[in-house]
Amino acid sequence: MKHRFCAAALAAVLLLSAAPLSPAASAAFSDAEGTWAAEVIEKAEGYGLMNGYPDGTFGVGKELTRGEFVAVLCRMFGWDAASPGAPSFSDCPASHWAYSYVETALAHGVMDAGGAFRPEDYISREEMAVMLVRALGYGTLAQSLSGLELPFDDITDNRGYIAIAYDIGMITGVAGAGGQLKFLPRDSATREEAAAMLVRVYERYTSKLDWLHGFYAFSSYSQIDLTASMDAVSVGWARMEYDPAAGPVLNSSRTNGNDWVRPDDPTPATDYWDARSLPYNLNVYASAGDSIPLPDGTTTSTVAAVTGTPEVRAQAVAALAAASTDYAGLTIDFEGLKGDTIKLNYVTFLKELDAVLPQGKTLYVCVQPDTWYTGFDYRGIGEAADKVILMAHDYQWTSVPDSYVGTTNTDSPVTPFASVYEALRDLTDPATGVADRSKLALQISFGSAGFHVDGEDRLLETTIYHPAPSTLALRLAQPDTQVVYSEEFRNPCALYTTEDGSRYKVWYENEQSVLDKVALARMFGITGVSLWRIGNIPADGTYDVWSALLTQR
């Protein structure tokens, strides 16, 4: 049987509030005044997470039991109450006050069934962190992150859980002897410690997207109406090039095989945005992976050449500043950066550009995960930029070994959840990441990775197919198409058959995978999203990521 928790039961445990989950003014608790926890205690009550005692105290210094904590979790997440006929734990029968809370938490994966739950035992700091991470739905993710480094030297168990709790601001630790940060995992948690943890998580968990950005580039006009619901647009109408004789060149034409072309008549788009006061930046692409021959017989890349010396930087900066006059600002998309030299030069370049941009012009910068691309100084880039867009996508294979043919090894998700997590973790690192998280946006791309398979899902060839969202929408509408959502990767995989009888397995992005990543970004304090690209956004009745995103506003 399932039912909603009643207000009387919540009041009975003196932990939960029937008030709406929004900040509310309340009289200070007498035992909290003047303590470090006064503000978070007031927020915990205002959000309806925890309540005080009838004598006007909160219970500062009192330890929290395991049963009390799961009751708080049930209220925080608004779970429907579960009351199974048979108890799942030997020490929490149906007659126990916490029975329904414990069973509900179990149903949502907060803990595993079997043995004793110990509802009256005081909860430890480690148990509280693990339960809350699992309540957020990140248990599988935590198990895959056990190898991450931690700032604490007193953690031996549940390392992935503690890593998540620390990374998303759930826990902060305490300074030990010699300045080493301690977590004190076995210590009991007090009510005010629980309040602090819950408030930090609740505020991020319930946050909304406050900045939605889209790239307008190739074949985008068909979806220009979607931009009316965006906060900013970047137009992909320029590529930075380097000529050893002429220096840096900003190219908006089709010469030199350039795809980043300004339309002959951009006014249908620009008039649309001007009429809606929608700012649009000029996006400038450049590569650090190309090869430009130099007169001395060596080679360089565009990004290395443009950022490498003060003289060339000055030329590039001047060209960019001049180009910005017709736009709200610039979006710099220099990709493929690797190594310490280019890392230093690139930040210098961006700071020099920021210094000369006309007043009121914005500077957005795209960055790639530093797992492979080590030339992005997130901290320095964040100091120069108004927005930093993390391109944590396109993780799928670029090639398939011949030895995979005939096997079922076709796991090539476009955005494996653990990889996106680590990219967000690096971008927000307290020492080396962007300091101001309000500048950050996670980019969503609608790429795909498809494989030709037989009836037993065995790979038939090494070719990787990349069906467009429009093609996927048609295939997803087929009645025989099967979609499986991977809990490990948080990506969907569609199995469909074409008209000639061929069978394909395709990894892609859908509503669930995008919302999972947006929710994860919010837990890192990131409330901006960028979309690559307009014209390619699934917005069909049967395949509609766009509408799902708008629910997060």
C-alpha positions in Angstrom: 0.0 0.0 0.0 1.3 3.5 -0.8 0.1 6.8 0.6 1.4 10.3 1.3 3.1 11.0 4.6 0.6 12.8 6.8 1.5 16.0 8.6 0.8 14.5 12.0 3.3 11.8 11.5 5.9 14.3 10.4 5.3 16.4 13.4 5.5 13.4 15.7 9.1 12.8 15.0 9.9 16.6 15.5 12.0 16.6 12.4 9.8 17.6 9.4 7.7 20.5 8.6 4.4 20.6 6.8 5.2 24.1 5.6 5.8 24.7 1.8 9.3 24.0 0.7 10.4 27.6 0.3 12.5 29.9 2.5 10.4 31.4 5.2 11.2 33.8 8.0 11.0 32.2 11.5 12.0 33.1 15.0 15.6 32.1 15.8 15.9 28.9 17.9 17.2 29.8 21.3 20.0 27.3 21.2 21.1 28.2 17.7 21.6 32.0 18.2 25.2 33.0 17.8 26.3 29.6 16.5 27.8 28.8 13.1 24.7 26.8 12.2 22.1 29.5 12.9 21.5 30.4 9.2 21.4 26.8 7.9 19.0 25.8 10.7 16.7 28.6 9.8 16.8 27.5 6.2 16.2 23.9 7.1 13.1 24.8 8.9 12.0 27.2 6.2 12.5 24.6 3.5 10.4 22.2 5.5 13.3 19.8 6.0 13.7 19.9 9.8 11.8 21.3 12.7 12.5 22.3 16.2 11.2 21.2 19.6 8.2 22.6 21.5 10.4 24.4 24.0 11.8 26.7 21.2 15.1 24.9 20.7 16.4 23.1 17.7 18.5 20.5 19.5 21.9 21.9 18.7 24.5 19.3 19.6 21.9 16.5 19.8 22.8 13.5 17.7 20.5 12.3 14.9 19.3 8.7 14.6 19.3 6.6 11.5 15.5 6.4 11.6 15.1 10.2 12.0 17.5 10.8 9.0 15.5 8.6 6.6 12.4 10.4 7.7 14.0 13.7 6.6 15.0 12.2 3.3 11.4 11.0 2.6 10.1 14.5 3.2 12.9 16.2 1.2 12.3 14.1 -1.9 8.5 14.0 -1.6 8.4 10.2 -1.9 5.1 8.3 -1.7 5.1 6.3 1.5 5.5 2.5 1.3 4.0 0.1 3.8 4.7 -3.5 2.6 3.0 -6.3 4.4 6.2 -7.8 5.6 9.1 -5.8 7.1 12.4 -5.8 5.3 14.6 -5.4 8.4 14.6 -7.5 11.6 14.6 -4.6 14.0 12.0 -2.3 12.2 8.6 -4.0 12.4 5.4 -2.4 11.2 4.7 -1.2 14.8 7.9 1.0 14.8 7.3 4.7 14.3 9.9 4.8 11.5 8.7 1.7 9.7 7.1 3.4 6.7 10.0 5.9 6.4 12.5 3.1 6.4 10.6 1.0 3.9 10.1 4.0 1.6 13.8 4.9 1.7 14.6 1.2 0.9 12.2 1.4 -2.1 14.2 4.3 -3.4 17.6 2.7 -3.1 18.8 4.5 0.0 20.0 1.3 1.5 20.0 -2.5 0.9 17.5 -4.8 2.5 18.2 -7.6 4.9 19.5 -7.9 8.5 19.1 -5.0 10.9 18.6 -1.4 10.0 19.3 0.0 13.5 16.8 2.9 13.4 17.6 4.0 16.9 21.3 4.1 16.4 22.9 7.5 15.9 23.8 8.0 12.3 27.5 8.5 11.4 28.7 11.2 9.0 29.7 8.5 6.5 26.3 6.8 6.7 24.5 10.2 6.2 26.6 11.0 3.1 26.2 7.5 1.6 22.4 7.5 2.1 22.0 11.0 0.6 24.1 10.1 -2.4 22.0 7.0 -3.0 18.8 9.0 -2.5 20.0 11.3 -5.3 20.2 8.2 -7.5 24.0 8.2 -7.8 24.7 4.8 -6.2 25.9 3.2 -9.5 27.9 6.3 -10.3 29.6 6.2 -6.9 30.7 2.6 -7.3 32.5 3.5 -10.6 34.3 6.4 -8.9 36.1 4.5 -6.1 39.5 5.4 -7.6 39.1 9.2 -7.4 41.5 11.1 -5.2 40.0 12.6 -2.0 41.1 15.6 0.1 40.5 13.5 3.2 43.1 11.2 4.7 40.7 9.3 6.9 38.5 7.6 4.3 38.9 3.9 3.5 35.4 2.7 2.7 32.8 4.1 0.3 35.3 6.3 -1.4 33.1 7.0 -4.5 30.2 8.0 -2.3 32.4 10.4 -0.2 33.9 11.8 -3.4 30.5 12.7 -4.8 29.4 14.1 -1.5 32.5 16.4 -1.4 32.4 17.3 -5.1 28.8 18.5 -5.0 29.3 20.5 -1.8 27.3 18.1 0.4 30.3 17.8 2.9 33.2 20.1 3.5 35.3 18.3 6.2 37.2 19.8 9.1 40.8 20.8 9.5 42.9 18.3 11.4 46.3 18.6 13.0 48.8 20.1 10.5 46.0 21.4 8.3 45.1 18.1 6.8 41.4 17.9 6.0 39.5 15.3 7.8 36.0 13.9 7.2 35.6 12.0 10.5 33.5 9.3 8.9 32.7 7.3 12.1 31.7 10.3 14.2 28.0 10.7 14.9 26.2 13.5 13.1 24.5 16.2 15.0 21.2 17.8 14.0 22.9 21.0 12.9 25.4 19.0 10.8 22.5 17.2 9.2 20.8 20.6 8.6 23.8 22.0 6.9 24.2 19.0 4.6 20.6 18.8 3.7 20.3 22.6 2.9 23.3 22.5 0.6 21.9 19.5 -1.3 18.3 20.8 -1.3 19.2 24.2 -2.7 21.1 22.6 -5.6 18.6 19.8 -6.1 15.7 22.2 -6.5 17.5 24.9 -8.5 16.4 25.8 -12.1 18.2 26.6 -15.3 18.8 30.3 -15.4 20.7 30.5 -18.7 19.9 28.7 -21.9 22.2 29.2 -24.9 22.2 27.8 -28.4 24.7 27.6 -31.3 23.3 28.8 -34.6 25.5 27.4 -37.4 24.9 24.9 -40.1 21.3 24.6 -41.4 19.9 26.2 -38.2 17.2 28.5 -39.6 14.5 25.8 -39.5 14.5 26.0 -35.7 15.0 29.7 -35.3 11.7 29.9 -33.4 13.3 27.9 -30.6 15.7 30.8 -29.9 12.8 32.9 -28.6 13.0 30.8 -25.4 16.8 31.2 -25.1 18.8 33.7 -23.2 21.6 34.0 -25.8 22.8 32.7 -29.2 26.2 32.3 -30.7 26.4 32.4 -34.5 29.0 30.1 -36.1 30.1 32.5 -38.8 33.9 32.8 -38.5 37.0 30.7 -38.3 40.4 32.0 -37.1 43.2 31.0 -39.5 46.9 31.6 -39.6 49.0 32.5 -42.7 52.7 32.6 -42.0 53.0 35.5 -44.4 49.9 37.5 -43.4 49.5 36.5 -39.8 46.1 35.7 -38.2 43.0 36.0 -40.5 39.4 35.9 -39.5 37.7 34.0 -42.3 33.8 34.2 -42.8 33.9 33.0 -46.4 34.1 29.6 -48.0 37.7 30.0 -48.9 40.3 27.5 -47.6 37.5 24.9 -47.1 35.9 26.9 -44.3 32.5 25.7 -43.1 32.0 28.6 -40.6 30.5 30.9 -43.1 28.5 34.1 -42.6 25.3 34.0 -44.8 25.1 36.4 -47.8 22.0 37.8 -46.1 22.0 37.2 -42.3 19.1 39.5 -41.7 16.3 36.9 -41.5 18.0 35.6 -38.4 19.4 38.8 -37.0 16.1 40.7 -37.5 14.3 37.9 -35.6 16.7 38.3 -32.7 16.8 42.1 -32.7 13.0 42.1 -32.5 13.2 40.1 -29.4 16.2 41.8 -27.8 18.0 38.4 -27.9 21.8 38.9 -27.7 23.9 37.0 -30.3 27.6 36.6 -30.2 29.9 35.9 -33.1 31.4 32.4 -32.6 35.0 32.0 -33.8 36.3 28.5 -34.3 40.0 27.5 -34.4 41.9 24.2 -34.1 45.0 23.3 -32.3 45.0 20.0 -34.2 45.7 21.3 -37.7 49.1 21.5 -39.2 50.4 24.7 -40.9 53.8 24.5 -42.6 56.3 27.3 -41.6 59.1 28.7 -43.8 61.8 27.0 -41.7 60.3 23.6 -42.5 58.6 23.1 -39.1 54.8 23.1 -38.6 52.5 24.7 -36.1 48.7 24.8 -35.4 46.4 27.7 -35.8 45.9 28.1 -32.0 49.5 27.7 -31.2 50.5 30.3 -33.8 47.7 32.8 -32.9 48.4 32.7 -29.2 52.2 32.0 -29.2 53.8 35.5 -29.4 52.8 39.0 -28.2 52.9 40.3 -31.8 50.6 37.7 -33.3 48.3 37.8 -30.3 48.0 41.5 -30.7 47.0 41.1 -34.4 44.4 38.4 -33.6 43.0 40.4 -30.7 42.6 43.5 -32.8 40.8 41.6 -35.5 38.4 39.9 -33.1 37.7 43.2 -31.3 36.8 44.8 -34.6 34.6 41.9 -35.6 32.7 42.1 -32.3 31.1 45.5 -33.1 28.2 44.0 -35.0 27.4 41.5 -32.3 26.7 41.3 -28.6 30.1 39.9 -28.1 32.4 37.0 -29.0 32.3 33.2 -28.3 35.8 31.7 -28.6 35.8 28.0 -29.6 39.4 27.0 -29.9 39.6 23.2 -29.7 42.1 20.5 -29.3 44.5 22.3 -26.9 47.2 20.2 -25.3 50.2 21.0 -23.2 51.4 23.6 -20.7 52.8 26.0 -23.3 49.5 26.5 -25.1 47.7 26.4 -21.8 49.6 29.5 -20.6 49.5 31.3 -23.9 45.8 30.8 -24.4 44.8 32.3 -21.1 47.1 35.3 -21.9 45.4 35.6 -25.2 41.9 35.6 -23.7 42.8 38.1 -21.0 44.2 40.5 -23.6 41.1 40.0 -25.7 38.9 40.7 -22.7 40.8 43.9 -22.0 40.2 45.4 -25.5 36.7 44.3 -26.2 34.3 47.3 -26.5 32.4 48.1 -23.3 29.3 46.0 -22.9 30.5 43.2 -25.2 30.4 39.7 -23.7 33.1 37.0 -23.9 32.1 33.4 -23.9 34.7 30.6 -24.1 34.2 27.0 -25.0 36.3 24.4 -23.2 36.8 20.6 -23.5 37.3 18.1 -20.8 40.9 18.1 -19.6 41.0 14.3 -19.5 42.5 14.4 -23.0 42.8 18.1 -23.7 45.3 19.4 -21.2 45.7 22.9 -22.6 42.7 24.5 -20.9 43.4 26.5 -17.7 39.9 26.5 -16.3 40.7 28.9 -13.5 42.4 31.5 -15.8 39.7 31.1 -18.5 37.0 31.7 -15.9 38.7 34.9 -14.8 38.7 36.3 -18.4 35.3 35.0 -19.6 31.7 36.0 -18.9 30.6 32.4 -19.6 32.5 29.2 -19.9 30.8 26.4 -21.9 31.9 22.8 -21.1 31.7 20.6 -24.2 31.5 17.3 -22.4 30.1 15.2 -25.2 31.2 13.1 -28.2 32.8 10.4 -26.0 31.8 7.7 -28.5 34.4 5.6 -30.3 36.1 7.1 -33.3 37.0 3.8 -34.8 36.3 0.1 -34.2 39.0 -2.6 -34.0 38.6 -5.5 -36.5 38.6 -7.9 -33.5 35.3 -6.6 -32.3 33.5 -7.9 -35.4 31.4 -10.9 -34.4 31.3 -9.9 -30.8 28.5 -8.0 -28.8 31.0 -5.3 -27.8 29.1 -2.3 -29.0 29.0 -0.1 -25.8 29.8 3.3 -27.2 27.7 5.8 -25.4 27.9 9.4 -26.5 28.1 10.8 -23.0 28.9 8.1 -20.4 27.7 9.5 -17.0 31.0 8.9 -15.2 32.9 10.8 -17.8 30.6 13.7 -17.7 30.8 13.7 -13.9 34.6 13.8 -14.0 34.5 16.7 -16.5 32.2 18.6 -14.2 34.4 17.8 -11.2 37.5 19.1 -13.0 35.8 22.3 -14.2 34.6 23.1 -10.6 37.8 22.0 -8.8 38.2 24.3 -5.7 41.9 24.9 -6.6 42.0 24.8 -10.4 38.5 25.1 -11.7 36.4 28.1 -12.6 35.8 30.0 -9.3 32.5 31.6 -10.2 30.0 28.8 -11.0 27.4 31.2 -12.2 29.5 31.6 -15.3 29.3 27.9 -16.2 27.2 26.0 -18.7 27.1 22.4 -19.6 26.8 21.8 -23.4 24.4 19.2 -24.8 25.2 17.8 -28.2 22.9 15.6 -30.2 25.4 13.3 -31.8 25.0 9.5 -32.1 27.0 6.3 -32.6 25.4 3.5 -34.5 26.5 -0.1 -35.4 25.3 -2.7 -37.9 24.5 -5.8 -35.9 22.9 -9.2 -36.5 19.8 -10.7 -34.8 22.0 -11.6 -31.8 23.4 -8.1 -31.5 26.8 -9.1 -32.8 28.8 -6.5 -34.7 28.8 -7.1 -38.4 31.3 -4.4 -39.6 33.6 -1.7 -38.2 31.8 1.3 -39.7 30.3 3.7 -37.2 27.1 5.3 -38.3 25.8 8.7 -37.1 22.1 9.1 -37.8 20.8 12.6 -37.4 18.1 13.4 -34.9 15.5 13.7 -37.7 16.4 10.2 -38.8 16.3 8.9 -35.2 12.8 10.4 -34.7 11.5 8.3 -37.6 13.2 5.2 -36.4 12.0 5.7 -32.8 8.4 5.9 -34.1 8.7 2.4 -35.7 6.6 0.0 -33.6 9.4 -2.6 -33.6 12.1 -0.3 -32.3 13.5 -1.2 -28.9 15.0 1.4 -26.6 17.1 0.4 -23.6 18.3 2.9 -21.1 21.7 2.1 -19.5 21.8 2.8 -15.8 25.6 2.7 -15.9 26.1 5.2 -18.8 22.8 7.1 -18.4 22.4 7.0 -22.2 19.7 5.3 -24.3 20.4 2.8 -27.0 17.9 2.1 -29.8 17.7 -1.1 -31.7 15.8 -0.8 -35.0 15.5 -2.5 -38.4 15.6 -0.6 -41.7 13.5 -1.2 -44.8 16.1 -3.6 -46.3 16.1 -5.8 -43.1 19.4 -4.4 -41.7 19.5 -4.1 -37.9 21.2 -1.2 -36.2 22.1 -0.4 -32.6 22.4 3.3 -32.0 23.6 5.3 -28.9 22.1 8.8 -28.7 20.6 11.4 -26.4 17.0 11.4 -25.3 14.9 13.3 -22.8 16.0 11.2 -19.9 19.7 11.3 -20.6 19.7 15.1 -21.1 17.7 15.7 -17.9 20.0 13.3 -16.0 23.1 15.4 -17.1 21.3 18.7 -16.4 20.4 17.5 -12.9 24.0 16.4 -12.3 25.3 19.8 -13.4 22.9 21.5 -11.0 24.3 19.4 -8.2 27.7 21.0 -9.0 26.1 24.4 -8.8 25.9 24.8 -12.6 22.6 26.3 -13.8 23.5 27.1 -17.4 23.0 24.9 -20.5 24.2 25.3 -24.1 22.9 23.4 -27.1 24.8 22.2 -30.1 23.1 23.0 -32.3 20.0 24.9 -33.3 18.5 23.0 -36.3 19.5 19.7 -34.8 17.5 19.8 -31.5 15.0 16.9 -31.1 11.7 18.7 -30.8 9.4 16.2 -32.4 6.2 14.9 -30.8 7.8 11.4 -30.3 11.3 12.6 -29.7 11.2 15.9 -27.9 14.2 16.8 -25.8 13.4 20.5 -26.2 10.2 20.4 -24.3 11.9 18.4 -21.5 14.6 21.1 -21.2 12.0 23.9 -20.9 10.5 22.1 -17.8 13.8 22.8 -16.1 13.5 26.6 -16.4 
